[in-house]
Structure formats: structure tokens, C-alpha cells
């Protein structure tokens, strides 16, 4: 399952969820557009990614 986000102009993020099964645990990845580093520092992008992860976790917990 994958979703794309545009949290700021010119900054694109993607979230990919790999559901687990009997053999492998579930995992998720946050991907940044290659051009993102031209518009924001690496530290800023890390904070933006952490913010997205926090919101996704909060939304997932609200569904339980």
C-alpha cells in the first residue's frame, strides 16, 4: 500500500507499507523526491519525515 503526500510546495513524500506475514514482519518506508534536497536542508527533510510518521501512527491508532 502506498500513498503520496505534498506537505510543502515542491516537497513530495511517499509512504509505503509492506504488510507482514508468517515469514516477514510488517515494515514501512518514507521516500523523498530526489529534488527535495534542492528546496530544504537534510535536517528539515528529516523533521518533515518524522512529522509524517507521527501523524500516520496517530491516524492508525485512532482507527483501532
N, C-alpha and C positions, 0 to 999 in steps of 0.2 A: 504494500500500500504506500503510495507516495503523494505528497502534496507540495505545491509551490506557494511561496509567500513573497510579497513585495513590502517589507516592513518600512522601507525608506525609498525615496526615488533613486533609481539606478542600482539599488542593492537587492539582489534576488537570492533567496534561500530556498532550499528544498529539504524536506524531511522524508526519510524513507524508513518504513517499519518492516522488518523481517520477522514474521511471526515464528515462534518456536514450535518445535515438535518433540517427539520422543528422543530424537538424536541430538538436536541442537537447541540451545536456549534462544529466546527471543532477543533481538537487538535492534537498535535504531541508529541512523546516521543523519547528520545535518550537513548538507553540502552548500557551498557558497559559489556563486558565479565567479568565473576567473577574473572578470573585470572589477569585482568588488574592491579589491585592494587599491585600485586607482582612485576610489572615492572615499575611502575610510581606512584608518590605520588598522593594523592587525589586532591591537588591543581592543579597539572599538568593535571590530567584527566578532571577536571572542565574546564580548559582553552582549552583543546583539544575539549571537547564537545561544548563549546561556539564558537570555531572556525568553527566547522562543521555546527552549526546552522546558523552562519553568512553567510557561503558560500551557504547553501541551500536557505536562504532568498534572497541572491543576485541572484542566478540562477533562482529562481521563479519570481523575479521582471523582469529579462531580458526576460522572456517568455511573459510578458504582452504587 
